[in-house]
């Protein structure tokens, strides 16, 4: 039977074969160099079917890029999810975006907000993951020469199409394993990719506000906002 780990390893190999042009100068694939904590997350919390899957875009520089866990702020991953494993370095590392793994002292605000909300409401990871699972659509983090984050939606059409084809296959395979009743895109990009990948499906698709500090609305009480959204969706 196919597992999330099988899907992750296949996706890692597929995206490693892709090529990206400037302004992208560095590409990080945490499914490779942060494989140990990433697979620990899948093994511990991704078994069994889930009611709700939350889908993000791609790794943040101080989140999944460091820990291999979606929205993986180091403190939250280590202290609440209980995961801490060795992390290697990418083959080509940007000097302004070093991979320090769990020694990283920078915080992923989106991850602090998402996992902080889950901790406040469900107290234990086991209670949260009994119903929910969190994953990212794209496993790669992209950087420009300056070290600036580059999001996958801004890739040239041919590169974007090749990447999205890999990610669509992995997304569909993962949802087949998890069998959720509803998938929540965290932000508009994720919602668009869900509709594109799943097409006509019996799985319900909806969106919730992205917790990024770049989103002004999220800075005015993100957890309270999504409590309302989830209640309106009948999830809480």
Biotite code that builds the C-alpha atoms (Angstrom):
import biotite.structure as struc

atoms = struc.array([
    struc.Atom([0.000, 0.000, 0.000], chain_id="A", res_id=1, res_name="UNK", atom_name="CA", element="C"),
    struc.Atom([1.316, 3.454, -0.938], chain_id="A", res_id=2, res_name="UNK", atom_name="CA", element="C"),
    struc.Atom([2.258, 5.666, 2.001], chain_id="A", res_id=3, res_name="UNK", atom_name="CA", element="C"),
    struc.Atom([2.916, 9.387, 2.354], chain_id="A", res_id=4, res_name="UNK", atom_name="CA", element="C"),
    struc.Atom([6.616, 8.557, 2.670], chain_id="A", res_id=5, res_name="UNK", atom_name="CA", element="C"),
    struc.Atom([6.536, 6.712, -0.671], chain_id="A", res_id=6, res_name="UNK", atom_name="CA", element="C"),
    struc.Atom([4.874, 9.736, -2.271], chain_id="A", res_id=7, res_name="UNK", atom_name="CA", element="C"),
    struc.Atom([7.352, 12.139, -0.683], chain_id="A", res_id=8, res_name="UNK", atom_name="CA", element="C"),
    struc.Atom([10.372, 10.222, -1.920], chain_id="A", res_id=9, res_name="UNK", atom_name="CA", element="C"),
    struc.Atom([8.987, 9.985, -5.442], chain_id="A", res_id=10, res_name="UNK", atom_name="CA", element="C"),
    struc.Atom([8.207, 13.710, -5.474], chain_id="A", res_id=11, res_name="UNK", atom_name="CA", element="C"),
    struc.Atom([11.687, 14.569, -4.190], chain_id="A", res_id=12, res_name="UNK", atom_name="CA", element="C"),
    struc.Atom([13.261, 12.668, -7.072], chain_id="A", res_id=13, res_name="UNK", atom_name="CA", element="C"),
    struc.Atom([10.947, 14.218, -9.673], chain_id="A", res_id=14, res_name="UNK", atom_name="CA", element="C"),
    struc.Atom([11.529, 17.832, -8.658], chain_id="A", res_id=15, res_name="UNK", atom_name="CA", element="C"),
    struc.Atom([15.289, 17.259, -8.362], chain_id="A", res_id=16, res_name="UNK", atom_name="CA", element="C"),
    struc.Atom([15.309, 16.611, -12.118], chain_id="A", res_id=17, res_name="UNK", atom_name="CA", element="C"),
    struc.Atom([13.793, 20.021, -12.926], chain_id="A", res_id=18, res_name="UNK", atom_name="CA", element="C"),
    struc.Atom([15.756, 23.112, -13.911], chain_id="A", res_id=19, res_name="UNK", atom_name="CA", element="C"),
    struc.Atom([15.006, 26.730, -13.064], chain_id="A", res_id=20, res_name="UNK", atom_name="CA", element="C"),
    struc.Atom([16.300, 29.918, -14.658], chain_id="A", res_id=21, res_name="UNK", atom_name="CA", element="C"),
    struc.Atom([17.104, 33.395, -13.277], chain_id="A", res_id=22, res_name="UNK", atom_name="CA", element="C"),
    struc.Atom([16.023, 35.254, -11.268], chain_id="A", res_id=23, res_name="UNK", atom_name="CA", element="C"),
    struc.Atom([16.043, 31.949, -9.337], chain_id="A", res_id=24, res_name="UNK", atom_name="CA", element="C"),
    struc.Atom([19.641, 31.178, -8.365], chain_id="A", res_id=25, res_name="UNK", atom_name="CA", element="C"),
    struc.Atom([19.185, 28.663, -5.519], chain_id="A", res_id=26, res_name="UNK", atom_name="CA", element="C"),
    struc.Atom([16.638, 25.902, -4.978], chain_id="A", res_id=27, res_name="UNK", atom_name="CA", element="C"),
    struc.Atom([16.269, 24.035, -1.684], chain_id="A", res_id=28, res_name="UNK", atom_name="CA", element="C"),
    struc.Atom([14.604, 20.624, -1.516], chain_id="A", res_id=29, res_name="UNK", atom_name="CA", element="C"),
    struc.Atom([14.008, 19.818, 2.178], chain_id="A", res_id=30, res_name="UNK", atom_name="CA", element="C"),
    struc.Atom([12.489, 16.470, 1.223], chain_id="A", res_id=31, res_name="UNK", atom_name="CA", element="C"),
    struc.Atom([16.139, 15.535, 0.600], chain_id="A", res_id=32, res_name="UNK", atom_name="CA", element="C"),
    struc.Atom([18.375, 17.303, 3.104], chain_id="A", res_id=33, res_name="UNK", atom_name="CA", element="C"),
    struc.Atom([15.737, 17.410, 5.893], chain_id="A", res_id=34, res_name="UNK", atom_name="CA", element="C"),
    struc.Atom([14.426, 13.954, 5.068], chain_id="A", res_id=35, res_name="UNK", atom_name="CA", element="C"),
    struc.Atom([14.745, 12.607, 8.620], chain_id="A", res_id=36, res_name="UNK", atom_name="CA", element="C"),
    struc.Atom([12.472, 15.139, 10.377], chain_id="A", res_id=37, res_name="UNK", atom_name="CA", element="C"),
    struc.Atom([10.162, 15.311, 7.356], chain_id="A", res_id=38, res_name="UNK", atom_name="CA", element="C"),
    struc.Atom([9.582, 11.573, 7.352], chain_id="A", res_id=39, res_name="UNK", atom_name="CA", element="C"),
    struc.Atom([9.311, 11.534, 11.142], chain_id="A", res_id=40, res_name="UNK", atom_name="CA", element="C"),
    struc.Atom([6.440, 13.997, 10.751], chain_id="A", res_id=41, res_name="UNK", atom_name="CA", element="C"),
    struc.Atom([4.756, 11.851, 8.094], chain_id="A", res_id=42, res_name="UNK", atom_name="CA", element="C"),
    struc.Atom([5.264, 8.660, 10.061], chain_id="A", res_id=43, res_name="UNK", atom_name="CA", element="C"),
    struc.Atom([4.042, 10.033, 13.372], chain_id="A", res_id=44, res_name="UNK", atom_name="CA", element="C"),
    struc.Atom([1.133, 12.190, 12.249], chain_id="A", res_id=45, res_name="UNK", atom_name="CA", element="C"),
    struc.Atom([0.244, 11.152, 8.697], chain_id="A", res_id=46, res_name="UNK", atom_name="CA", element="C"),
    struc.Atom([-1.023, 7.642, 9.304], chain_id="A", res_id=47, res_name="UNK", atom_name="CA", element="C"),
    struc.Atom([-4.691, 6.865, 8.865], chain_id="A", res_id=48, res_name="UNK", atom_name="CA", element="C"),
    struc.Atom([-7.464, 8.860, 7.240], chain_id="A", res_id=49, res_name="UNK", atom_name="CA", element="C"),
    struc.Atom([-8.158, 12.486, 8.172], chain_id="A", res_id=50, res_name="UNK", atom_name="CA", element="C"),
    struc.Atom([-11.290, 14.603, 8.154], chain_id="A", res_id=51, res_name="UNK", atom_name="CA", element="C"),
    struc.Atom([-9.513, 17.806, 7.133], chain_id="A", res_id=52, res_name="UNK", atom_name="CA", element="C"),
    struc.Atom([-6.298, 18.505, 5.221], chain_id="A", res_id=53, res_name="UNK", atom_name="CA", element="C"),
    struc.Atom([-4.743, 21.972, 5.314], chain_id="A", res_id=54, res_name="UNK", atom_name="CA", element="C"),
    struc.Atom([-2.614, 22.797, 2.267], chain_id="A", res_id=55, res_name="UNK", atom_name="CA", element="C"),
    struc.Atom([0.077, 25.469, 2.165], chain_id="A", res_id=56, res_name="UNK", atom_name="CA", element="C"),
    struc.Atom([2.132, 26.745, -0.766], chain_id="A", res_id=57, res_name="UNK", atom_name="CA", element="C"),
    struc.Atom([5.820, 25.837, -0.294], chain_id="A", res_id=58, res_name="UNK", atom_name="CA", element="C"),
    struc.Atom([8.548, 25.898, 2.391], chain_id="A", res_id=59, res_name="UNK", atom_name="CA", element="C"),
    struc.Atom([9.270, 29.120, 4.236], chain_id="A", res_id=60, res_name="UNK", atom_name="CA", element="C"),
    struc.Atom([12.963, 29.999, 4.742], chain_id="A", res_id=61, res_name="UNK", atom_name="CA", element="C"),
    struc.Atom([12.764, 29.673, 8.525], chain_id="A", res_id=62, res_name="UNK", atom_name="CA", element="C"),
    struc.Atom([10.130, 26.934, 8.605], chain_id="A", res_id=63, res_name="UNK", atom_name="CA", element="C"),
    struc.Atom([10.023, 23.822, 6.456], chain_id="A", res_id=64, res_name="UNK", atom_name="CA", element="C"),
    struc.Atom([13.285, 24.829, 4.783], chain_id="A", res_id=65, res_name="UNK", atom_name="CA", element="C"),
    struc.Atom([14.956, 24.358, 8.179], chain_id="A", res_id=66, res_name="UNK", atom_name="CA", element="C"),
    struc.Atom([12.963, 21.519, 9.756], chain_id="A", res_id=67, res_name="UNK", atom_name="CA", element="C"),
    struc.Atom([11.355, 19.601, 6.891], chain_id="A", res_id=68, res_name="UNK", atom_name="CA", element="C"),
    struc.Atom([7.926, 20.093, 8.489], chain_id="A", res_id=69, res_name="UNK", atom_name="CA", element="C"),
    struc.Atom([5.242, 22.265, 6.846], chain_id="A", res_id=70, res_name="UNK", atom_name="CA", element="C"),
    struc.Atom([5.045, 25.671, 8.564], chain_id="A", res_id=71, res_name="UNK", atom_name="CA", element="C"),
    struc.Atom([7.841, 24.186, 10.651], chain_id="A", res_id=72, res_name="UNK", atom_name="CA", element="C"),
    struc.Atom([8.981, 26.875, 13.047], chain_id="A", res_id=73, res_name="UNK", atom_name="CA", element="C"),
    struc.Atom([11.797, 25.183, 14.974], chain_id="A", res_id=74, res_name="UNK", atom_name="CA", element="C"),
    struc.Atom([10.353, 25.845, 18.421], chain_id="A", res_id=75, res_name="UNK", atom_name="CA", element="C"),
    struc.Atom([6.927, 24.507, 17.513], chain_id="A", res_id=76, res_name="UNK", atom_name="CA", element="C"),
    struc.Atom([8.287, 21.429, 15.758], chain_id="A", res_id=77, res_name="UNK", atom_name="CA", element="C"),
    struc.Atom([10.658, 20.541, 18.574], chain_id="A", res_id=78, res_name="UNK", atom_name="CA", element="C"),
    struc.Atom([8.605, 21.527, 21.615], chain_id="A", res_id=79, res_name="UNK", atom_name="CA", element="C"),
    struc.Atom([5.029, 20.786, 20.517], chain_id="A", res_id=80, res_name="UNK", atom_name="CA", element="C"),
    struc.Atom([5.258, 18.252, 17.716], chain_id="A", res_id=81, res_name="UNK", atom_name="CA", element="C"),
    struc.Atom([8.120, 16.501, 19.506], chain_id="A", res_id=82, res_name="UNK", atom_name="CA", element="C"),
    struc.Atom([10.287, 16.149, 16.405], chain_id="A", res_id=83, res_name="UNK", atom_name="CA", element="C"),
    struc.Atom([13.997, 16.905, 16.269], chain_id="A", res_id=84, res_name="UNK", atom_name="CA", element="C"),
    struc.Atom([16.225, 15.073, 13.822], chain_id="A", res_id=85, res_name="UNK", atom_name="CA", element="C"),
    struc.Atom([19.536, 15.842, 12.066], chain_id="A", res_id=86, res_name="UNK", atom_name="CA", element="C"),
    struc.Atom([19.310, 18.103, 9.025], chain_id="A", res_id=87, res_name="UNK", atom_name="CA", element="C"),
    struc.Atom([21.946, 18.186, 6.304], chain_id="A", res_id=88, res_name="UNK", atom_name="CA", element="C"),
    struc.Atom([22.749, 21.167, 4.061], chain_id="A", res_id=89, res_name="UNK", atom_name="CA", element="C"),
    struc.Atom([21.622, 21.641, 0.447], chain_id="A", res_id=90, res_name="UNK", atom_name="CA", element="C"),
    struc.Atom([24.283, 20.980, -2.171], chain_id="A", res_id=91, res_name="UNK", atom_name="CA", element="C"),
    struc.Atom([24.291, 24.648, -3.171], chain_id="A", res_id=92, res_name="UNK", atom_name="CA", element="C"),
    struc.Atom([23.547, 26.882, -0.221], chain_id="A", res_id=93, res_name="UNK", atom_name="CA", element="C"),
    struc.Atom([22.848, 30.597, -0.452], chain_id="A", res_id=94, res_name="UNK", atom_name="CA", element="C"),
    struc.Atom([25.191, 32.501, 1.898], chain_id="A", res_id=95, res_name="UNK", atom_name="CA", element="C"),
    struc.Atom([22.307, 34.655, 3.130], chain_id="A", res_id=96, res_name="UNK", atom_name="CA", element="C"),
    struc.Atom([19.955, 31.713, 3.642], chain_id="A", res_id=97, res_name="UNK", atom_name="CA", element="C"),
    struc.Atom([21.981, 29.098, 5.529], chain_id="A", res_id=98, res_name="UNK", atom_name="CA", element="C"),
    struc.Atom([20.291, 25.885, 6.576], chain_id="A", res_id=99, res_name="UNK", atom_name="CA", element="C"),
    struc.Atom([20.908, 25.453, 10.305], chain_id="A", res_id=100, res_name="UNK", atom_name="CA", element="C"),
    struc.Atom([18.198, 22.902, 10.994], chain_id="A", res_id=101, res_name="UNK", atom_name="CA", element="C"),
    struc.Atom([16.963, 22.921, 14.563], chain_id="A", res_id=102, res_name="UNK", atom_name="CA", element="C"),
    struc.Atom([19.753, 25.306, 15.549], chain_id="A", res_id=103, res_name="UNK", atom_name="CA", element="C"),
    struc.Atom([18.030, 28.058, 13.521], chain_id="A", res_id=104, res_name="UNK", atom_name="CA", element="C"),
    struc.Atom([17.141, 30.954, 15.816], chain_id="A", res_id=105, res_name="UNK", atom_name="CA", element="C"),
    struc.Atom([14.946, 32.780, 13.330], chain_id="A", res_id=106, res_name="UNK", atom_name="CA", element="C"),
    struc.Atom([11.234, 32.121, 13.672], chain_id="A", res_id=107, res_name="UNK", atom_name="CA", element="C"),
    struc.Atom([8.652, 31.288, 11.047], chain_id="A", res_id=108, res_name="UNK", atom_name="CA", element="C"),
    struc.Atom([5.781, 33.568, 12.023], chain_id="A", res_id=109, res_name="UNK", atom_name="CA", element="C"),
    struc.Atom([3.272, 31.663, 9.885], chain_id="A", res_id=110, res_name="UNK", atom_name="CA", element="C"),
    struc.Atom([4.286, 28.450, 11.637], chain_id="A", res_id=111, res_name="UNK", atom_name="CA", element="C"),
    struc.Atom([4.090, 30.008, 15.086], chain_id="A", res_id=112, res_name="UNK", atom_name="CA", element="C"),
    struc.Atom([0.577, 31.161, 14.327], chain_id="A", res_id=113, res_name="UNK", atom_name="CA", element="C"),
    struc.Atom([-0.684, 27.928, 12.751], chain_id="A", res_id=114, res_name="UNK", atom_name="CA", element="C"),
    struc.Atom([0.805, 25.475, 15.224], chain_id="A", res_id=115, res_name="UNK", atom_name="CA", element="C"),
    struc.Atom([0.216, 27.872, 18.120], chain_id="A", res_id=116, res_name="UNK", atom_name="CA", element="C"),
    struc.Atom([-3.472, 27.923, 17.267], chain_id="A", res_id=117, res_name="UNK", atom_name="CA", element="C"),
    struc.Atom([-3.569, 24.119, 17.045], chain_id="A", res_id=118, res_name="UNK", atom_name="CA", element="C"),
    struc.Atom([-1.822, 23.826, 20.417], chain_id="A", res_id=119, res_name="UNK", atom_name="CA", element="C"),
    struc.Atom([-4.168, 26.304, 22.079], chain_id="A", res_id=120, res_name="UNK", atom_name="CA", element="C"),
    struc.Atom([-7.307, 24.642, 20.791], chain_id="A", res_id=121, res_name="UNK", atom_name="CA", element="C"),
    struc.Atom([-6.377, 20.924, 20.894], chain_id="A", res_id=122, res_name="UNK", atom_name="CA", element="C"),
    struc.Atom([-3.632, 20.979, 23.559], chain_id="A", res_id=123, res_name="UNK", atom_name="CA", element="C"),
    struc.Atom([-1.867, 17.848, 22.253], chain_id="A", res_id=124, res_name="UNK", atom_name="CA", element="C"),
    struc.Atom([-0.669, 17.032, 18.732], chain_id="A", res_id=125, res_name="UNK", atom_name="CA", element="C"),
    struc.Atom([-2.437, 13.680, 18.937], chain_id="A", res_id=126, res_name="UNK", atom_name="CA", element="C"),
    struc.Atom([-5.814, 15.381, 19.407], chain_id="A", res_id=127, res_name="UNK", atom_name="CA", element="C"),
    struc.Atom([-5.209, 17.733, 16.491], chain_id="A", res_id=128, res_name="UNK", atom_name="CA", element="C"),
    struc.Atom([-3.894, 15.107, 14.080], chain_id="A", res_id=129, res_name="UNK", atom_name="CA", element="C"),
    struc.Atom([-6.733, 12.733, 14.883], chain_id="A", res_id=130, res_name="UNK", atom_name="CA", element="C"),
    struc.Atom([-8.793, 14.928, 12.537], chain_id="A", res_id=131, res_name="UNK", atom_name="CA", element="C"),
    struc.Atom([-6.347, 17.190, 10.729], chain_id="A", res_id=132, res_name="UNK", atom_name="CA", element="C"),
    struc.Atom([-3.194, 17.020, 8.642], chain_id="A", res_id=133, res_name="UNK", atom_name="CA", element="C"),
    struc.Atom([-1.009, 19.847, 7.322], chain_id="A", res_id=134, res_name="UNK", atom_name="CA", element="C"),
    struc.Atom([1.018, 19.610, 4.117], chain_id="A", res_id=135, res_name="UNK", atom_name="CA", element="C"),
    struc.Atom([2.528, 21.838, 1.425], chain_id="A", res_id=136, res_name="UNK", atom_name="CA", element="C"),
    struc.Atom([1.727, 21.752, -2.273], chain_id="A", res_id=137, res_name="UNK", atom_name="CA", element="C"),
    struc.Atom([5.269, 22.389, -3.524], chain_id="A", res_id=138, res_name="UNK", atom_name="CA", element="C"),
    struc.Atom([8.299, 20.991, -1.664], chain_id="A", res_id=139, res_name="UNK", atom_name="CA", element="C"),
    struc.Atom([10.853, 23.465, -3.049], chain_id="A", res_id=140, res_name="UNK", atom_name="CA", element="C"),
    struc.Atom([12.044, 26.811, -1.714], chain_id="A", res_id=141, res_name="UNK", atom_name="CA", element="C"),
    struc.Atom([13.347, 29.278, -4.308], chain_id="A", res_id=142, res_name="UNK", atom_name="CA", element="C"),
    struc.Atom([15.744, 32.196, -3.801], chain_id="A", res_id=143, res_name="UNK", atom_name="CA", element="C"),
    struc.Atom([17.005, 35.026, -5.938], chain_id="A", res_id=144, res_name="UNK", atom_name="CA", element="C"),
    struc.Atom([20.650, 36.195, -5.997], chain_id="A", res_id=145, res_name="UNK", atom_name="CA", element="C"),
    struc.Atom([19.900, 38.652, -3.190], chain_id="A", res_id=146, res_name="UNK", atom_name="CA", element="C"),
    struc.Atom([18.506, 35.860, -1.010], chain_id="A", res_id=147, res_name="UNK", atom_name="CA", element="C"),
    struc.Atom([14.970, 37.115, -1.501], chain_id="A", res_id=148, res_name="UNK", atom_name="CA", element="C"),
    struc.Atom([12.276, 34.451, -1.408], chain_id="A", res_id=149, res_name="UNK", atom_name="CA", element="C"),
    struc.Atom([10.791, 33.635, -4.835], chain_id="A", res_id=150, res_name="UNK", atom_name="CA", element="C"),
    struc.Atom([7.361, 31.988, -4.893], chain_id="A", res_id=151, res_name="UNK", atom_name="CA", element="C"),
    struc.Atom([6.579, 29.199, -7.392], chain_id="A", res_id=152, res_name="UNK", atom_name="CA", element="C"),
    struc.Atom([3.612, 31.019, -8.915], chain_id="A", res_id=153, res_name="UNK", atom_name="CA", element="C"),
    struc.Atom([6.064, 33.551, -10.391], chain_id="A", res_id=154, res_name="UNK", atom_name="CA", element="C"),
    struc.Atom([8.100, 30.962, -12.337], chain_id="A", res_id=155, res_name="UNK", atom_name="CA", element="C"),
    struc.Atom([8.115, 31.164, -16.169], chain_id="A", res_id=156, res_name="UNK", atom_name="CA", element="C"),
    struc.Atom([5.186, 29.230, -17.696], chain_id="A", res_id=157, res_name="UNK", atom_name="CA", element="C"),
    struc.Atom([7.207, 26.230, -18.909], chain_id="A", res_id=158, res_name="UNK", atom_name="CA", element="C"),
    struc.Atom([9.046, 25.808, -15.606], chain_id="A", res_id=159, res_name="UNK", atom_name="CA", element="C"),
    struc.Atom([5.852, 26.344, -13.643], chain_id="A", res_id=160, res_name="UNK", atom_name="CA", element="C"),
    struc.Atom([3.985, 23.778, -15.719], chain_id="A", res_id=161, res_name="UNK", atom_name="CA", element="C"),
    struc.Atom([6.669, 21.115, -15.207], chain_id="A", res_id=162, res_name="UNK", atom_name="CA", element="C"),
    struc.Atom([6.816, 21.738, -11.464], chain_id="A", res_id=163, res_name="UNK", atom_name="CA", element="C"),
    struc.Atom([3.052, 21.852, -11.012], chain_id="A", res_id=164, res_name="UNK", atom_name="CA", element="C"),
    struc.Atom([2.639, 18.557, -12.891], chain_id="A", res_id=165, res_name="UNK", atom_name="CA", element="C"),
    struc.Atom([4.867, 16.840, -10.313], chain_id="A", res_id=166, res_name="UNK", atom_name="CA", element="C"),
    struc.Atom([3.154, 18.549, -7.397], chain_id="A", res_id=167, res_name="UNK", atom_name="CA", element="C"),
    struc.Atom([-0.343, 17.796, -8.730], chain_id="A", res_id=168, res_name="UNK", atom_name="CA", element="C"),
    struc.Atom([0.445, 14.086, -8.937], chain_id="A", res_id=169, res_name="UNK", atom_name="CA", element="C"),
    struc.Atom([1.826, 14.032, -5.402], chain_id="A", res_id=170, res_name="UNK", atom_name="CA", element="C"),
    struc.Atom([-1.126, 16.030, -4.078], chain_id="A", res_id=171, res_name="UNK", atom_name="CA", element="C"),
    struc.Atom([-3.691, 13.690, -5.631], chain_id="A", res_id=172, res_name="UNK", atom_name="CA", element="C"),
    struc.Atom([-1.803, 10.626, -4.371], chain_id="A", res_id=173, res_name="UNK", atom_name="CA", element="C"),
    struc.Atom([-1.543, 12.083, -0.854], chain_id="A", res_id=174, res_name="UNK", atom_name="CA", element="C"),
    struc.Atom([-5.240, 12.919, -0.702], chain_id="A", res_id=175, res_name="UNK", atom_name="CA", element="C"),
    struc.Atom([-6.054, 9.398, -1.885], chain_id="A", res_id=176, res_name="UNK", atom_name="CA", element="C"),
    struc.Atom([-4.163, 8.100, 1.165], chain_id="A", res_id=177, res_name="UNK", atom_name="CA", element="C"),
    struc.Atom([-5.594, 10.618, 3.634], chain_id="A", res_id=178, res_name="UNK", atom_name="CA", element="C"),
    struc.Atom([-9.174, 10.490, 2.231], chain_id="A", res_id=179, res_name="UNK", atom_name="CA", element="C"),
    struc.Atom([-10.293, 13.813, 3.736], chain_id="A", res_id=180, res_name="UNK", atom_name="CA", element="C"),
    struc.Atom([-13.840, 15.134, 3.560], chain_id="A", res_id=181, res_name="UNK", atom_name="CA", element="C"),
    struc.Atom([-12.577, 18.682, 3.024], chain_id="A", res_id=182, res_name="UNK", atom_name="CA", element="C"),
    struc.Atom([-9.286, 20.234, 1.929], chain_id="A", res_id=183, res_name="UNK", atom_name="CA", element="C"),
    struc.Atom([-8.535, 23.791, 3.019], chain_id="A", res_id=184, res_name="UNK", atom_name="CA", element="C"),
    struc.Atom([-6.213, 25.867, 0.920], chain_id="A", res_id=185, res_name="UNK", atom_name="CA", element="C"),
    struc.Atom([-4.176, 28.151, 3.172], chain_id="A", res_id=186, res_name="UNK", atom_name="CA", element="C"),
    struc.Atom([-4.312, 31.185, 0.916], chain_id="A", res_id=187, res_name="UNK", atom_name="CA", element="C"),
    struc.Atom([-5.547, 31.647, -2.632], chain_id="A", res_id=188, res_name="UNK", atom_name="CA", element="C"),
    struc.Atom([-2.615, 29.954, -4.388], chain_id="A", res_id=189, res_name="UNK", atom_name="CA", element="C"),
    struc.Atom([-3.305, 26.655, -2.628], chain_id="A", res_id=190, res_name="UNK", atom_name="CA", element="C"),
    struc.Atom([-7.017, 26.857, -3.434], chain_id="A", res_id=191, res_name="UNK", atom_name="CA", element="C"),
    struc.Atom([-6.296, 27.423, -7.130], chain_id="A", res_id=192, res_name="UNK", atom_name="CA", element="C"),
    struc.Atom([-3.928, 24.465, -7.234], chain_id="A", res_id=193, res_name="UNK", atom_name="CA", element="C"),
    struc.Atom([-6.467, 22.242, -5.496], chain_id="A", res_id=194, res_name="UNK", atom_name="CA", element="C"),
    struc.Atom([-9.108, 23.006, -8.118], chain_id="A", res_id=195, res_name="UNK", atom_name="CA", element="C"),
    struc.Atom([-6.589, 22.555, -10.931], chain_id="A", res_id=196, res_name="UNK", atom_name="CA", element="C"),
    struc.Atom([-5.236, 19.260, -9.612], chain_id="A", res_id=197, res_name="UNK", atom_name="CA", element="C"),
    struc.Atom([-8.479, 17.653, -8.457], chain_id="A", res_id=198, res_name="UNK", atom_name="CA", element="C"),
    struc.Atom([-10.880, 18.898, -11.118], chain_id="A", res_id=199, res_name="UNK", atom_name="CA", element="C"),
    struc.Atom([-14.327, 17.412, -10.597], chain_id="A", res_id=200, res_name="UNK", atom_name="CA", element="C"),
    struc.Atom([-14.105, 15.755, -7.220], chain_id="A", res_id=201, res_name="UNK", atom_name="CA", element="C"),
    struc.Atom([-16.291, 14.741, -4.325], chain_id="A", res_id=202, res_name="UNK", atom_name="CA", element="C"),
    struc.Atom([-13.772, 16.249, -1.930], chain_id="A", res_id=203, res_name="UNK", atom_name="CA", element="C"),
    struc.Atom([-14.924, 19.626, -0.687], chain_id="A", res_id=204, res_name="UNK", atom_name="CA", element="C"),
    struc.Atom([-12.459, 22.475, -1.290], chain_id="A", res_id=205, res_name="UNK", atom_name="CA", element="C"),
    struc.Atom([-12.432, 25.713, 0.694], chain_id="A", res_id=206, res_name="UNK", atom_name="CA", element="C"),
    struc.Atom([-9.941, 28.352, 1.817], chain_id="A", res_id=207, res_name="UNK", atom_name="CA", element="C"),
    struc.Atom([-8.735, 29.906, 5.043], chain_id="A", res_id=208, res_name="UNK", atom_name="CA", element="C"),
    struc.Atom([-6.721, 33.034, 5.666], chain_id="A", res_id=209, res_name="UNK", atom_name="CA", element="C"),
    struc.Atom([-2.960, 32.630, 5.296], chain_id="A", res_id=210, res_name="UNK", atom_name="CA", element="C"),
    struc.Atom([-1.094, 33.323, 8.575], chain_id="A", res_id=211, res_name="UNK", atom_name="CA", element="C"),
    struc.Atom([1.769, 35.173, 6.888], chain_id="A", res_id=212, res_name="UNK", atom_name="CA", element="C"),
    struc.Atom([2.799, 38.480, 8.493], chain_id="A", res_id=213, res_name="UNK", atom_name="CA", element="C"),
    struc.Atom([2.787, 39.874, 4.943], chain_id="A", res_id=214, res_name="UNK", atom_name="CA", element="C"),
    struc.Atom([-1.005, 39.561, 5.100], chain_id="A", res_id=215, res_name="UNK", atom_name="CA", element="C"),
    struc.Atom([-2.362, 42.600, 7.000], chain_id="A", res_id=216, res_name="UNK", atom_name="CA", element="C"),
    struc.Atom([-5.568, 40.797, 7.903], chain_id="A", res_id=217, res_name="UNK", atom_name="CA", element="C"),
    struc.Atom([-3.586, 37.963, 9.512], chain_id="A", res_id=218, res_name="UNK", atom_name="CA", element="C"),
    struc.Atom([-1.832, 40.480, 11.737], chain_id="A", res_id=219, res_name="UNK", atom_name="CA", element="C"),
    struc.Atom([-5.151, 41.438, 13.308], chain_id="A", res_id=220, res_name="UNK", atom_name="CA", element="C"),
    struc.Atom([-5.812, 38.186, 15.148], chain_id="A", res_id=221, res_name="UNK", atom_name="CA", element="C"),
    struc.Atom([-5.268, 35.284, 12.739], chain_id="A", res_id=222, res_name="UNK", atom_name="CA", element="C"),
    struc.Atom([-6.445, 32.528, 15.085], chain_id="A", res_id=223, res_name="UNK", atom_name="CA", element="C"),
    struc.Atom([-9.701, 34.334, 15.904], chain_id="A", res_id=224, res_name="UNK", atom_name="CA", element="C"),
    struc.Atom([-10.307, 34.891, 12.200], chain_id="A", res_id=225, res_name="UNK", atom_name="CA", element="C"),
    struc.Atom([-9.910, 31.251, 11.213], chain_id="A", res_id=226, res_name="UNK", atom_name="CA", element="C"),
    struc.Atom([-11.987, 30.106, 14.174], chain_id="A", res_id=227, res_name="UNK", atom_name="CA", element="C"),
    struc.Atom([-14.835, 32.001, 12.505], chain_id="A", res_id=228, res_name="UNK", atom_name="CA", element="C"),
    struc.Atom([-13.968, 30.598, 9.079], chain_id="A", res_id=229, res_name="UNK", atom_name="CA", element="C"),
    struc.Atom([-13.816, 27.005, 10.328], chain_id="A", res_id=230, res_name="UNK", atom_name="CA", element="C"),
    struc.Atom([-17.066, 27.411, 12.232], chain_id="A", res_id=231, res_name="UNK", atom_name="CA", element="C"),
    struc.Atom([-18.770, 28.705, 9.094], chain_id="A", res_id=232, res_name="UNK", atom_name="CA", element="C"),
    struc.Atom([-17.456, 25.678, 7.212], chain_id="A", res_id=233, res_name="UNK", atom_name="CA", element="C"),
    struc.Atom([-18.889, 23.344, 9.851], chain_id="A", res_id=234, res_name="UNK", atom_name="CA", element="C"),
    struc.Atom([-15.474, 22.062, 10.884], chain_id="A", res_id=235, res_name="UNK", atom_name="CA", element="C"),
    struc.Atom([-15.497, 23.366, 14.446], chain_id="A", res_id=236, res_name="UNK", atom_name="CA", element="C"),
])
